[in-house]
Amino acid sequence: MTRNPFLDRHVLITGASSGIGAELARRFARDGARLALVARREDRLQALANEIADAGQSEPTGGWHGSAKGGPVANHAAPTVIAADLFDEDAPQRVLDQTRAALGPIDVLVNNAGLGYAGPFAEQTPEQTKQMLRLNIDVLVRMTELVLPEMLDRRSGWIMNVASTAAYQPMPYMATYAATKAFVLSWSEALWAEVRRRGVVVTAVCPGTTRTEFFDHHTWSAARDLAMRSAMSAERVADIAVKALARGRPSIACGSSNLVLAMLSRTMPRSWTARIIARVLKPLA
């Protein structure tokens, strides 16, 4: 029987109101963690918190087996709900202060909040570019630098940074988004090597196409429909992500097909990759 490393741990998840963030919340709750959920949409966060609290009224079901269905059912009160706009300059500090006040020291930080726009870079507004850089990089780095020193002092902690398989190659028509995720992947793997012998785990999670709201807000190429046919569920991504974090992995590409694509992207000339992706992702006329 595998020990559950997250039982009774304090877990902070950003971008928790939907998609991968919400499924990560459900997964950590099943593992018996105590949660703080962060997003702008307070109504969705509260609905998720109520769902988790209702599910946690049953007794624990036994040991932890590293699967979404096999771990103990949490028996805690409802997660702490923190409605916050992470674009605000002081939001990371306020979120962490509220989490510590409600739960105590943060054992697990999940930097899941992110944003992506698709289309030719020249047609995107400066504000859209600024938003992607701010949320995908600046906020993630700030949240990490605010919790990492205390984790190192305790010689215990986990940080999960949600990147993307877009991080593995240049992505025409998603240029800024993919570049921000490439930063997350590289930065997380470097931090993993820095702190791995000091009791702290840093893991970059790289989902491929996932059935979430991400694809509902923009005009995508015809490749979108094809990709969605083989898209992974957010629940499956969350399961892979939590297993990788528990095992101390520096990074994980979610799913065997995404792992193969990631490996192939590192063997082909990047100019070839960029041209191929440009043809695939070129927006519809």
N, C-alpha and C positions, 0 to 999 in steps of 0.2 A: 504494500500500500504506500503510495507516494504522499509525503507530507505536504500539506497545503500551506504555502508561504504567506498567503494573504488573509488568513483567518484573523479577524479582529484588527486588521491593519486599517489605517486611516488613508483613504484614497480620494484624491482630488482629480476630477475629470473636467476639462474644458470642452466646449462644443458638445455638451451632453444631451441636448434637447431632441436629437434625431439621429438616424443613420448609425454609423459606426460608434459614435460617442454613446448613444443610448444603449446599444448592445453591449458595449464595454461595461456600462453601469450595471446592466442586468447580470452580466457574467461575474463581475467582482462581488456583487451582492450575493449570488449563489455560492460564492466561495467564502461567505461570512465576513466580508469587509464592511467597514463603516464608510459611508460615502458623502462627499460634497460635490454637488452637480452645478456646473456653471454654464450659462448661456444667456442670450438676450431675452429669449421667449420664456417668461416666467410661467405662463400657463402650461406650456408643454413640460417644463421641468417639474412642476407640481404634480401633473398627471403621472409622470414617470415615477416620481418619488412615492406617490400613493400606491401605484402598482407594485413597486418593490416592497413597500411596507406590508401590503396585503399578502404578497407571496411569502414574506418572511415570517408569517405567523405559525407556519408548520414547524415541526421539530427538525433538527439536523438529520440528514439521511445517511451519515457515515463518513468515511474517509474521502480524501481528495484524490482523484484519479487523473487530473489534467484534462478533463473534458467538460464541455459546457453543461452537460446533463448529469455528470457523475459526482459532482462535489456536494458539500453540505448546503442546505438551504439556510439562508441567513435568518436570524431570529432577533434582529435589531429594530430599533425605531426607524421611522422614515428617514431617508437621506436628507441632509441639509441642502436646501435650495438657495442658490446665490444668483440672482438676476444681475448681470453685469455686461456692459459693452466694453469688450477688451480693446477697442480702438481708443478709449479714453486713456490718457497718459498715466493716470494714477490707478487704473483698474487692477493691474497685477498685484500691487501691494495690498489694495483693499480686499481683493479676493482671498489672498493668503491670510490676511489678518482675520477675516470672518471665518475662514476654515479652521484656523488654530483656535479661535474663541469657541467654536462649536464642537470640535473634535479633539483638539490637542495637536501635537506634532504631526506633520505630514509624512507618512511612510512611503506613499506612492503618488507620484505626479504623472498625470496623463495629459500631455499636450496634444490634444486632438483637434482643437478649433483651427479651421483653415478656410481658405477661400480661393476659388479659381474662376478665371474668365477665359473663354475661348474666342478665337478669331484672329485676324491679322493684327500684329502689334500696332501698326500705324493707325488702325481704326479704333483702338482702345483709348479711353480717356486717361489723362494723367492721374485722375483720382482712382480709377480702377487699378492701375499699376501700383499706386501708393498703398491701396488697401491690401493687395496681395503681399507686398513687401512687409507691411506693418504686421499683419496678422500671422502670416506663415513663418516669418523670421523674427522680427523684433519682439513680438509678444512671447513667442516660444523661448527665445534666449533669455528674456527678462524673467519669466516665470522660473526657469531653470536656475539662473544665478541667484535667485532669492531663496531657493530651497536647498540647493546642493551643499552649501557650507555646513548647515546643521545636520544633514545626512552624513557628511564626512566626519563630523564631530562624534556622531553616534556610531559610526562605522556600520550603518544600516540604511538602506533605502533603495528605491527603484524609480527610474524615470523612463516613461515610454513616450517617444516622439513619433507621431503619425506622419509619415512621409508619403510616398507613392512610387509605383513602378515607373512613373514619369521621371523619377530622379536618375534613372540609369542611362538616359540618352537625351540628346537635344530633341525638342518637341516643337517643330514649326506649328504655328497657329495656337500653341499653348506655351509660348516661349517663356514668359515670366513665371507662370505657375510652375512649369517643370524645373526652371532654374531655382526657384525657392525650395522645392522639394529636394533637389540635388544638394543644396546647402544643408538641409535638415539631415539627410543621410550621411554626408561626409562629416559634418560636425558631431553628430551623435556617435558615429563609429570612433572618432578621435577621442571623445569624452569617455567612451567605454574603456579604451585602452588606458586612459589617465587614471581612472578611479576603480578599475576592476579589482585591484588588490587592497582596496581601502573600504570594502564592504558595501559598495554602491554599484548597482547595475544600471546601465543606460542602453536602451534598445530602440532602434529605429524600425518601425513597422511600415512595410511598403505594399499596400493593397494595389491590386489592379482594378479593372472596372468592377464596381460594386453597385448593387441595387440600392441606391439611396437617392435623396433629393438633389444630389449634386448635379445630375444631368437634366433636371427639370427647369432650370432657370436661364438657359442660354441656347443659342442656335448652334447646333453641332453639325458636323458633316454626316454624310450617309453612313460612314463607318460606325456611327453611334449605335444604330439599330443592330448592326451585326455584332458589335461588342457586347451589347446588353443581352443577347441570346445566351452567351456563355458567362455572364457576369456572376460573381460570387455573392452570396448573401452577406449582409452586414453581420449577422450572427456568426457565420463561419469565420469571417475576418477577425472578429473579437476573440473567438476561441483560439485561433492560431496566434494572435497577438499576445494573449495572456500566457499561453504555454511558452512562447519565446522569451517573454520577460522572466517567467519563473525559472527558466533554464539558463538565464544569463547571456542570451544571445546578443551580439552587437547589432545585428540587423536580421530581418527576415522578409523575403518576398512571399507574399501570401498565395499559396497554391503552386502546384508543380509546373503548370504551364507558364505562370508568371516567372518562376525561378528559371526556367529554360530560356525565356525571352531575355531576362536580365543577363544571363550568362552569354547569350549570343550577342547582345548589344556591346559587350566588352571585347569581343573578338573581331567585330567588323569595324572598318574605318568609320569614324564618326560622321564624315561627310556623306558616306553612302547611307548611313542610318538616317541622317537628316533629310536627304532627298526622298527616301522611301516614305518616311513619315509625312513629309509635306504632301506627297501625292495622296496618301490615305486620308489625311485630316483636312485637306483643302475644303473650305466651306462651300456649300451648295450655292450656285449662282442665283 
